[in-house]
Amino acid sequence: MAGIPDDFLIGTSSSAWQIEGNGGKGAGQKSWADLFYETDPSLWIGGQSPDRACDFYHRYAEDIRTMAGYGMRAFRFTIQWARFMEDPLTGRVSQDAVAYYRDVIRAIRESGMEPVVSLEHWDIPAVLFEKYDGWAGRETVDLYEKYVEAVLEAFHGDVQYWFAFTEPTTPIDNGYMEKRWYPFRHDPKAAYQAHFHKMLAISRAVRACRKYEACGCRMGVMLHLTPVYARSGEARDVQAAYLADLFNVRLYLDPCLKGEYPPDLIRILQEQGCMFDCTEEDMEQIRSYRIAMLGADYYFPIRVKARESAYTKEAFHPEVFYEPWVMPGRLFNSDRGWEIYPQALLDFGIRIREDYGNIPWFVSENGIGIAGEDRFRGKDGIIDDQYRIDFIREHLGYALQAREAGSRCFGYLIWSYVDNLSPLNAFKNRYGLLEMDLETLERRPKRSLLWLQEALAKKEIETGG
């Protein structure tokens, strides 16, 4: 058994566009998600659009009461830039959005939970894509800073846990490298410029937050952290893993926590013609304004081996240095196509302790998506998702082990409290502790939520790790 400390935040995570829907937004408040869907609705399973999602915009009070009623201690949500700013180009704030998010924050606090706020989760105003190519344009950094300053001014007295971004790499890598997401390009120069602009924006958010430190505000970032493991200890495999880690983890982890980019990363970008434009003032800003805490969105590890087949992409991609390796005997979620490896959370916690100054961190997202969950419905009508119980128990157990080992892990948030919309897959893979009926939007608890309620009441879980 492992005890759950009283100061350990356990709850759920969400993303604005994946739960809110577009209710309450004006015609000029389109976002990246809307552009993504409108480009080709047929790509989205079932034609499900972001327009309704889970309708959290209208159901937030009910959802927050439900989460708190099952014993949750924290709720992470996103303030959507496109909703908050009536005009992101001039900095005009929507007072309707201020009132809405103030009500959400108040409901969370009055329920006894801690609000954990992300300021951007993939989803920037559509107009910034149309005018500046999204994060590839320098102008987006300045407009983001104005947005952050406006949000902090409105809510600094009610929220302590602030995060500049959730998974800043994901939309860039999928949109500018893999061509899977909007804007569907393979443009490494634009990709690494966008990455740098997001890193610069993180430092700007930290700087803006410093004004409110006396109120208890802290600014961090939630990174999509996929720990990298080599196939073997052979030198070529170890080097492949080093380079995979450089591009998939240290690209943000080093400047966020150490204030500088790895020299090998800069060298390779220069050699490949992908080096981002920056100034010494930019680099000094990144050195001076580092995050106060870190969120780890973790789902699966990356396993690599030295490249054994020819690299075929025309433009640069980090996989020129390595290729994926499938570990024999791995646990695997075939619905999502991801390996299940809970021990990575302990490994990551030790790495933070040893290599990155032991900064406070938490698991800001972790969960399992399963298709066709209706097949697991019991005679009592409840989805008996034992696989989710096992998944949460194992990962939470390793997060608690990291804390016991002296790593400053302060929480664990599950993705997600309710079945929610995802890019392309829409509602195919279900992640929720609450089942959602797509027709009525009714929420119903799954077995995993009842298990979690009991564990939180007892303040302990069984562990196998």
C-alpha positions as CSV (number, residue, x, y, z in Angstrom):
1,M,0.0,0.0,0.0
2,A,1.0,3.6,-0.6
3,G,-0.3,6.5,1.4
4,I,-1.6,9.6,-0.4
5,P,-0.2,12.7,1.5
6,D,-2.7,15.4,2.4
7,D,-0.7,18.0,0.4
8,F,-0.6,15.8,-2.8
9,L,-3.0,17.2,-5.4
10,I,-5.1,14.5,-7.0
11,G,-7.7,15.4,-9.6
12,T,-8.3,15.7,-13.3
13,S,-7.1,17.7,-16.3
14,S,-9.0,19.2,-19.3
15,S,-8.4,21.4,-22.3
16,A,-10.8,24.3,-23.1
17,W,-11.5,23.5,-26.8
18,Q,-11.9,19.7,-26.0
19,I,-14.7,20.3,-23.4
20,E,-16.1,23.8,-23.6
21,G,-17.7,24.0,-27.1
22,N,-18.1,27.3,-28.8
23,G,-21.1,28.5,-26.8
24,G,-20.8,32.2,-25.9
25,K,-18.2,33.0,-28.5
26,G,-18.6,35.6,-31.2
27,A,-18.0,35.2,-34.9
28,G,-14.5,36.7,-34.7
29,Q,-13.4,34.3,-32.0
30,K,-12.5,31.3,-34.0
31,S,-9.5,29.2,-32.9
32,W,-7.0,26.8,-34.3
33,A,-9.3,23.9,-33.6
34,D,-12.1,25.5,-35.7
35,L,-9.6,26.0,-38.6
36,F,-8.4,22.4,-38.2
37,Y,-11.9,21.0,-38.4
38,E,-13.1,23.3,-41.2
39,T,-10.1,22.4,-43.4
40,D,-11.6,18.9,-43.9
41,P,-14.4,17.8,-41.6
42,S,-14.2,14.3,-43.1
43,L,-10.9,13.7,-41.2
44,W,-12.7,13.8,-37.9
45,I,-14.3,10.5,-36.9
46,G,-18.1,10.8,-37.0
47,G,-17.8,14.3,-38.3
48,Q,-17.7,15.5,-34.7
49,S,-16.6,19.1,-34.5
50,P,-15.3,21.3,-31.7
51,D,-18.5,23.3,-31.8
52,R,-20.3,21.5,-29.0
53,A,-17.6,19.2,-27.5
54,C,-18.8,18.4,-24.0
55,D,-20.7,21.7,-23.6
56,F,-18.7,22.5,-20.4
57,Y,-19.4,26.1,-21.1
58,H,-23.0,25.6,-20.0
59,R,-22.4,22.6,-17.7
60,Y,-19.4,23.7,-15.7
61,A,-21.2,24.1,-12.4
62,E,-22.6,20.6,-12.6
63,D,-19.3,19.1,-13.7
64,I,-17.3,20.8,-10.9
65,R,-19.8,19.7,-8.2
66,T,-19.5,16.2,-9.5
67,M,-15.7,16.1,-9.4
68,A,-15.6,17.6,-5.9
69,G,-18.3,15.1,-4.8
70,Y,-16.1,12.2,-5.7
71,G,-13.2,13.6,-3.6
72,M,-11.0,15.4,-6.2
73,R,-8.6,17.9,-4.8
74,A,-7.7,19.8,-8.0
75,F,-9.1,20.6,-11.5
76,R,-6.9,21.7,-14.3
77,F,-8.6,23.7,-17.1
78,T,-7.6,26.1,-19.9
79,I,-8.5,29.7,-20.3
80,Q,-9.0,29.8,-24.1
81,W,-7.2,32.7,-25.7
82,A,-9.7,33.0,-28.5
83,R,-12.6,33.2,-26.0
84,F,-10.9,35.6,-23.5
85,M,-9.8,38.1,-26.1
86,E,-12.6,39.7,-28.0
87,D,-10.0,41.0,-30.4
88,P,-6.5,39.4,-29.9
89,L,-4.9,41.8,-32.3
90,T,-5.8,45.0,-30.3
91,G,-5.8,43.3,-26.9
92,R,-9.5,44.0,-26.3
93,V,-10.8,41.6,-23.6
94,S,-14.2,39.9,-23.7
95,Q,-16.0,40.9,-20.5
96,D,-18.4,38.0,-21.0
97,A,-15.4,35.6,-20.9
98,V,-14.0,37.3,-17.8
99,A,-17.3,36.7,-16.1
100,Y,-17.5,33.1,-17.3
101,Y,-14.0,32.1,-16.2
102,R,-14.4,34.0,-12.9
103,D,-17.5,31.8,-12.2
104,V,-15.5,28.7,-13.1
105,I,-12.7,29.6,-10.8
106,R,-15.1,30.5,-8.0
107,A,-17.0,27.2,-8.4
108,I,-13.8,25.2,-8.2
109,R,-12.6,27.0,-5.1
110,E,-16.0,26.9,-3.3
111,S,-16.1,23.1,-4.0
112,G,-12.9,22.7,-2.1
113,M,-10.7,22.0,-5.1
114,E,-7.6,23.8,-6.2
115,P,-7.8,25.6,-9.7
116,V,-4.8,24.8,-11.9
117,V,-4.9,27.0,-14.9
118,S,-3.3,26.5,-18.4
119,L,-3.1,29.6,-20.5
120,E,-2.8,27.8,-23.9
121,H,-3.4,24.2,-24.9
122,W,-2.6,24.0,-28.6
123,D,-5.4,26.4,-29.4
124,I,-4.6,30.0,-30.4
125,P,-6.9,32.5,-32.1
126,A,-7.5,31.7,-35.7
127,V,-6.6,35.2,-36.8
128,L,-3.0,34.7,-35.7
129,F,-2.7,31.8,-38.1
130,E,-4.3,33.9,-40.9
131,K,-2.0,36.9,-40.3
132,Y,1.2,35.5,-38.8
133,D,1.4,31.7,-39.4
134,G,0.6,31.0,-35.8
135,W,3.6,30.5,-33.5
136,A,6.0,30.7,-36.5
137,G,5.4,34.5,-36.5
138,R,7.2,36.7,-34.0
139,E,4.1,38.9,-33.6
140,T,2.3,36.1,-31.9
141,V,4.7,36.2,-28.9
142,D,3.9,39.9,-28.3
143,L,0.2,39.3,-28.5
144,Y,0.4,36.3,-26.2
145,E,2.1,38.4,-23.6
146,K,-0.7,41.0,-23.7
147,Y,-3.2,38.1,-23.3
148,V,-1.3,36.7,-20.3
149,E,-1.1,40.1,-18.6
150,A,-4.8,40.5,-19.0
151,V,-5.6,37.1,-17.5
152,L,-3.3,37.6,-14.6
153,E,-4.7,41.0,-13.9
154,A,-8.2,39.5,-13.8
155,F,-7.6,36.4,-11.7
156,H,-4.3,36.7,-9.8
157,G,-6.1,36.8,-6.5
158,D,-7.9,33.5,-7.1
159,V,-5.3,31.2,-8.7
160,Q,-1.8,30.2,-7.5
161,Y,-1.0,27.5,-10.1
162,W,-0.4,29.1,-13.5
163,F,1.0,27.4,-16.6
164,A,2.1,29.2,-19.7
165,F,1.4,26.2,-22.0
166,T,0.2,22.7,-22.1
167,E,2.2,20.5,-24.5
168,P,3.7,23.3,-26.5
169,T,5.5,20.8,-28.8
170,T,2.4,18.8,-29.8
171,P,0.6,21.1,-32.3
172,I,3.9,22.2,-33.8
173,D,5.3,18.8,-34.4
174,N,2.0,17.4,-35.7
175,G,1.3,20.5,-37.8
176,Y,4.7,21.5,-39.1
177,M,6.7,18.2,-39.1
178,E,4.3,15.3,-39.4
179,K,1.6,17.0,-41.5
180,R,-1.1,15.3,-39.4
181,W,-2.7,18.4,-38.0
182,Y,-3.5,21.9,-39.2
183,P,-1.6,23.5,-41.0
184,F,-0.6,20.2,-42.5
185,R,3.0,21.0,-43.5
186,H,6.5,19.6,-43.3
187,D,8.5,22.8,-42.7
188,P,11.3,22.2,-40.2
189,K,12.5,25.8,-40.4
190,A,9.0,27.1,-39.4
191,A,8.7,24.3,-36.8
192,Y,11.8,25.2,-34.9
193,Q,11.1,28.9,-35.2
194,A,7.7,28.2,-33.7
195,H,9.3,26.2,-30.9
196,F,11.6,29.0,-30.1
197,H,8.8,31.6,-30.1
198,K,6.9,29.4,-27.6
199,M,9.9,29.2,-25.4
200,L,10.3,32.9,-25.5
201,A,6.6,33.3,-24.7
202,I,7.1,31.0,-21.6
203,S,9.8,33.4,-20.3
204,R,7.4,36.4,-21.0
205,A,4.7,34.6,-19.0
206,V,7.1,34.1,-16.1
207,R,8.1,37.7,-16.2
208,A,4.4,38.8,-16.2
209,C,3.7,36.5,-13.2
210,R,6.5,38.0,-11.1
211,K,4.3,41.0,-10.4
212,Y,1.9,38.8,-8.5
213,E,4.4,36.6,-6.5
214,A,3.3,38.2,-3.3
215,C,-0.2,36.9,-4.0
216,G,1.2,33.3,-4.2
217,C,1.1,33.1,-8.0
218,R,3.6,30.8,-9.6
219,M,4.2,30.2,-13.3
220,G,5.2,26.9,-14.8
221,V,4.8,25.0,-18.0
222,M,3.2,21.5,-18.7
223,L,5.4,19.6,-21.2
224,H,4.5,16.5,-23.2
225,L,7.3,14.4,-21.6
226,T,8.0,11.1,-23.3
227,P,11.1,9.6,-21.6
228,V,13.5,8.1,-24.1
229,Y,15.0,4.6,-23.8
230,A,17.7,3.0,-25.9
231,R,17.3,-0.5,-27.4
232,S,20.6,-1.6,-25.8
233,G,23.7,-0.3,-24.2
234,E,25.6,-0.5,-27.5
235,A,27.2,2.8,-28.4
236,R,25.1,3.4,-31.5
237,D,21.8,2.8,-29.7
238,V,22.8,5.0,-26.8
239,Q,23.7,7.8,-29.2
240,A,20.4,7.4,-30.9
241,A,18.6,7.7,-27.6
242,Y,20.7,10.8,-26.7
243,L,19.6,12.5,-29.9
244,A,16.0,11.5,-29.6
245,D,16.0,12.9,-26.0
246,L,17.6,16.1,-27.3
247,F,14.8,16.8,-29.7
248,N,11.8,15.4,-27.8
249,V,12.6,16.3,-24.2
250,R,15.5,18.7,-23.8
251,L,14.3,21.1,-26.6
252,Y,12.1,22.7,-23.8
253,L,13.3,21.1,-20.6
254,D,16.7,22.7,-20.7
255,P,15.8,26.3,-21.5
256,C,12.8,26.1,-19.1
257,L,14.9,24.8,-16.2
258,K,18.5,25.7,-17.0
259,G,17.9,28.9,-19.0
260,E,19.9,27.7,-22.0
261,Y,19.6,25.4,-25.0
262,P,21.8,22.3,-25.4
263,P,24.8,23.2,-27.6
264,D,24.4,20.0,-29.6
265,L,20.8,21.0,-30.4
266,I,21.9,24.4,-31.7
267,R,24.7,22.8,-33.7
268,I,22.5,20.4,-35.4
269,L,19.8,23.0,-36.2
270,Q,22.5,25.2,-37.8
271,E,23.9,22.3,-39.8
272,Q,20.4,21.4,-41.1
273,G,19.5,24.9,-42.0
274,C,16.7,24.9,-39.3
275,M,18.2,27.3,-36.8
276,F,15.7,29.7,-35.4
277,D,16.1,33.5,-35.6
278,C,16.7,35.1,-32.2
279,T,18.6,37.9,-30.5
280,E,20.9,38.0,-27.5
281,E,18.2,39.9,-25.7
282,D,15.8,36.9,-26.3
283,M,18.4,34.5,-24.8
284,E,19.0,36.7,-21.8
285,Q,15.3,36.8,-21.2
286,I,15.1,33.0,-21.3
287,R,18.1,32.8,-18.9
288,S,16.5,35.3,-16.5
289,Y,12.9,34.1,-16.4
290,R,12.7,30.4,-15.7
291,I,9.7,28.5,-14.6
292,A,8.9,27.9,-10.9
293,M,7.3,24.5,-11.4
294,L,6.9,21.8,-14.0
295,G,4.0,19.7,-15.2
296,A,4.6,16.4,-16.9
297,D,2.0,15.2,-19.4
298,Y,2.9,11.5,-19.7
299,Y,1.3,8.7,-21.7
300,F,4.0,6.6,-23.2
301,P,7.8,6.2,-23.5
302,I,9.9,6.6,-26.7
303,R,12.1,3.6,-27.4
304,V,14.7,4.0,-30.2
305,K,17.5,2.2,-31.9
306,A,20.3,3.3,-34.2
307,R,18.9,3.9,-37.7
308,E,19.0,0.7,-39.7
309,S,16.9,1.7,-42.7
310,A,17.3,4.7,-45.1
311,Y,15.8,8.0,-44.0
312,T,13.4,9.0,-46.8
313,K,11.9,12.4,-45.9
314,E,13.1,15.2,-48.1
315,A,13.4,17.8,-45.4
316,F,15.1,17.5,-41.9
317,H,13.4,15.5,-39.2
318,P,15.1,14.3,-36.0
319,E,14.4,10.7,-37.0
320,V,17.3,11.0,-39.4
321,F,19.3,10.0,-36.3
322,Y,17.2,7.1,-35.0
323,E,14.2,5.0,-35.6
324,P,11.5,3.5,-33.3
325,W,12.1,0.2,-31.5
326,V,9.4,-2.0,-30.2
327,M,10.4,-3.6,-26.9
328,P,9.4,-7.4,-26.8
329,G,6.8,-8.2,-24.2
330,R,5.7,-4.6,-23.7
331,L,2.3,-3.7,-22.3
332,F,0.4,-2.0,-25.1
333,N,-2.9,-0.2,-25.6
334,S,-3.8,-1.3,-29.1
335,D,-6.7,1.2,-29.3
336,R,-4.4,4.2,-29.0
337,G,-1.2,2.6,-30.3
338,W,0.8,3.5,-27.2
339,E,3.0,1.4,-24.9
340,I,2.1,1.4,-21.2
341,Y,5.1,1.9,-19.0
342,P,4.3,3.4,-15.6
343,Q,7.9,3.2,-14.3
344,A,8.9,6.1,-16.5
345,L,7.3,8.5,-13.9
346,L,9.8,7.3,-11.3
347,D,12.7,7.5,-13.8
348,F,11.6,11.0,-14.8
349,G,11.3,12.1,-11.1
350,I,14.9,10.9,-10.4
351,R,16.1,12.7,-13.5
352,I,14.5,16.0,-12.3
353,R,16.1,15.5,-8.9
354,E,19.5,14.7,-10.2
355,D,19.9,16.8,-13.3
356,Y,17.5,19.8,-13.0
357,G,17.8,21.2,-9.5
358,N,14.9,19.1,-8.1
359,I,12.3,21.7,-9.2
360,P,8.7,21.0,-7.9
361,W,6.8,19.0,-10.5
362,F,3.6,17.0,-10.9
363,V,1.9,14.7,-13.3
364,S,-0.3,17.2,-15.1
365,E,-1.9,14.6,-17.4
366,N,-2.0,10.8,-17.5
367,G,-4.7,8.5,-18.7
368,I,-5.8,5.7,-21.1
369,G,-8.1,6.0,-24.1
370,I,-10.1,2.9,-25.0
371,A,-12.4,2.5,-28.0
372,G,-15.8,0.8,-27.7
373,E,-16.1,0.9,-24.0
374,D,-19.7,-0.1,-24.1
375,R,-18.5,-3.7,-24.4
376,F,-17.3,-3.4,-20.8
377,R,-20.7,-2.3,-19.4
378,G,-21.8,-4.5,-16.5
379,K,-25.3,-5.7,-15.6
380,D,-25.7,-2.6,-13.4
381,G,-25.2,-0.4,-16.4
382,I,-21.8,0.9,-15.3
383,I,-18.7,0.6,-17.5
384,D,-16.4,-1.8,-15.7
385,D,-13.1,-0.2,-16.8
386,Q,-10.7,-2.3,-14.7
387,Y,-8.0,-1.5,-17.3
388,R,-8.3,2.2,-16.3
389,I,-8.1,1.4,-12.6
390,D,-4.9,-0.6,-13.2
391,F,-3.5,2.1,-15.3
392,I,-4.1,4.9,-12.8
393,R,-3.0,2.8,-9.8
394,E,0.3,1.8,-11.4
395,H,1.1,5.3,-12.6
396,L,0.0,7.1,-9.4
397,G,2.1,4.5,-7.5
398,Y,5.2,5.4,-9.3
399,A,4.6,9.1,-8.9
400,L,4.3,8.5,-5.2
401,Q,7.5,6.5,-5.3
402,A,9.3,9.4,-6.9
403,R,8.2,11.6,-4.1
404,E,9.4,9.1,-1.5
405,A,12.8,9.1,-3.3
406,G,13.2,12.8,-2.7
407,S,11.9,14.1,-6.0
408,R,9.5,17.0,-5.4
409,C,6.4,15.5,-7.0
410,F,3.3,17.3,-5.6
411,G,0.4,15.8,-7.5
412,Y,-1.2,13.6,-10.1
413,L,-4.0,14.6,-12.5
414,I,-5.9,12.2,-14.6
415,W,-6.9,12.8,-18.2
416,S,-9.8,13.2,-18.1
417,Y,-12.8,13.7,-15.9
418,V,-15.2,13.1,-18.8
419,D,-15.0,11.5,-22.3
420,N,-13.8,14.4,-24.4
421,L,-13.1,15.5,-28.0
422,S,-9.7,14.8,-29.4
423,P,-8.2,15.9,-32.7
424,L,-9.2,13.7,-35.6
425,N,-10.2,10.8,-33.3
426,A,-13.1,12.9,-31.9
427,F,-14.8,10.6,-29.3
428,K,-13.5,7.3,-30.6
429,N,-11.1,6.7,-27.7
430,R,-12.7,7.4,-24.4
431,Y,-10.6,8.8,-21.6
432,G,-13.1,9.8,-19.0
433,L,-13.8,8.8,-15.4
434,L,-17.3,9.9,-16.4
435,E,-19.0,8.3,-19.5
436,M,-20.7,10.9,-21.7
437,D,-23.7,10.1,-23.9
438,L,-23.0,11.8,-27.3
439,E,-26.7,12.5,-27.9
440,T,-27.8,13.8,-24.5
441,L,-24.4,14.7,-23.1
442,E,-25.5,13.0,-19.9
443,R,-22.5,12.1,-17.6
444,R,-22.4,8.7,-15.8
445,P,-19.6,7.4,-13.5
446,K,-17.5,4.5,-14.6
447,R,-16.1,1.9,-12.2
448,S,-12.8,3.7,-12.2
449,L,-14.3,6.8,-10.7
450,L,-15.9,4.8,-7.9
451,W,-12.6,3.1,-7.2
452,L,-10.8,6.5,-7.1
453,Q,-13.4,7.9,-4.7
454,E,-12.7,5.1,-2.3
455,A,-8.9,5.5,-2.6
456,L,-9.1,9.2,-1.9
457,A,-11.3,8.6,1.1
458,K,-8.9,6.0,2.5
459,K,-5.9,8.2,1.4
460,E,-4.1,5.1,0.1
461,I,-3.8,2.9,-2.9
462,E,-2.5,-0.6,-3.5
463,T,0.7,-0.6,-5.5
464,G,2.4,-3.2,-7.6
465,G,5.4,-1.2,-8.7
